[in-house]
Amino acid sequence: MAGRLQRFIVQSVTRKLLPESRTNNCLRVRQGGKQIQVHKSIEHGTTSYNGLQTCGSVWICPVCAAKIAERRRVEIVAAMTAHKATGGCVNMLTLTSPHQRGDDLRELLTKQAKALNGFWNDRQVKAVFETMGVIGQIRALEVTHGRKSPQNNGWHPHYHVLLFCGAGVDLTVQEAPPVLDWIITLYTRWAACCVKAGLGKPSLAHGLKLDDGSHAAQYVSKWGLEDEMTKGHTKKALHGETPFDFLRAVLEDPEDKQAAALFRHFAEVFKGKRQLHWSRGLKKRYAIGEKNDEELAAEKEDDFAVWLGTITIEQWRDVLAVEGRGSVLSIAASSGWPAVLLYLDGIKGVAQKPGAPPILQ
């Protein structure tokens, strides 16, 4: 709940930076004529709102992104578990390309997509994957920015790919064949595809990594392989800044014009893009349902949530006026509905002051 409180606060920064986006109404404006209710999950002990609009943006909304990421994580875990139950293993491939401070993000993504398409269709790459017994993959798109690093190489879009491999594919000893041969071949072909796409040649040290699930990277082992796939752009980056780090930066320093401009540019470029891509047939193979981000963001916490109370329109105006949406949920989770009523009584009438939010529809 502490994390949820922080996400509501950071979401308010998105509203200020992107006032015309759907996130401006997310969990603020009623859904039709529904009542604003607070429910508590019996399973998780967390609280949530019902009756409010959600934007379903995995890229720009910290609140929806966290909810979507958790549900995507469940899907990935289910597929990985089912695959391992059949004797297979899941490994990680990370692909990146050269990038400089002056590079345009949109152009970088276009060139990377071209390089990636050539890589998947490369004959030698297909041969390596066939040897590894790869039956499918899940690809995640992620981006960071190096404005605070000494060299500042600008935007850094990259891919993390879960490879669903056959039995006995051991990548723990990378200095010996066949693993070393696989890495060299895959790197050589990825580098060639990058050059052909106009990206330049990536180094062997940074361009491609092929790791087993438990050693994919330091933060992968910390968070778990599935978390890295779904939550990479929402948590704080170890190197550089994620787009949500820009929001945190603006929250801490409203005069950080660079962070604000970078986030706006990111939001424009990434609008409509998919965070996760499953190879054809992989979801069906492991009975994973097809739901878009908007559907996941609108789902209830779980089927066993209980109603705690209803917030009137007048009370909700006061909550919005003090940016208290997260506080209401935190109080409800820890102290129950009577404590929420005391909180609402304490902020009563705030919305009548100048600068209060407009009347909700």
PEWO-V923218 format. One line per field, one symbol per residue. ss: DSSP state (~ for helix, > for strand, _ for the rest). phi: phi as a letter, one per 40 degrees, with the letter a starting at -180 (. if undefined). psi: psi as a letter, one per 20 degrees, with the letter a starting at -180 (. if undefined). A space follows every 50 residues. Layout:
ss->???
phi->???
psi->???
//
This chain:
ss->_~~~~~~~~~~~~~~~~____~~~_____>_____>>>>>>_____>>>> _>_________~~~~~~~~~~~~~~~~~~~~~~~~___>>>>>>>_____ ____~~~~~~~~~~~~~~~~__~~~~~~~~~~___>>>>>>>>>>_____ ____>>>>>>>>>>>_____________~~~~~~~~~~~~~~~~~~____ ___~~~~>>>>>_____~~~~~~_~~~~~~~_________>>~~~~~~~~ ~~____~~~~~~~~~~~~~~_____>>>___~~~~_______~~~~~~__ ____>>>>>>>_~~~~~~~~~___~~~~~~~~~~~_~~~~~~~~~~___~ ~~_________
phi->.cccdccccccccdcccbccccccbcfbbccgbcccbbbbcccbgcbacb gbcbcgcccbbcccccccdccccccccccccccccchcbbbbbbbaacab dccccccdcccccccccccccccccdccccccgcbiabbbcbabbbcccd cfcgcbcabbbcbccccgccbcbccbcccccccccccdcccccccccgcg cccccbcabbbcdcbdadccccchdccccbbdccccccbgbcdccccccc ccbdcccccccccccdccccdgcccbbccdgcccdbfccbbccccccccc dacbcbcbibbccccccccccbfbcccdccccccbgcdccccccccbdgc cccdgcdcccc
psi->hghhghhhghhhgghhhmiirhhhipkgpqockqqoqpqpphgijrqrqq jqqqhkoihiohghggggghhhggggggggghghhjirrprpppprrqqr hjqpgghghghghgggghghjpghghgghghikpirqppppqqrqkhiqg hnjbqmqrpppponraqjnojhniiqqigggggggggghgghhgghijir pqqhhihppoqrhikhrgighghqghhhhhjhihrpqhpaqrhhhgghgh ghnijmhgggghgggghghipiqpgqppqpigghhklproprhgghhiqr grikqqpgrpprgghhggghhjljghggggghhhirhhhghgghhhjpih iiqpjqqrpq.
//
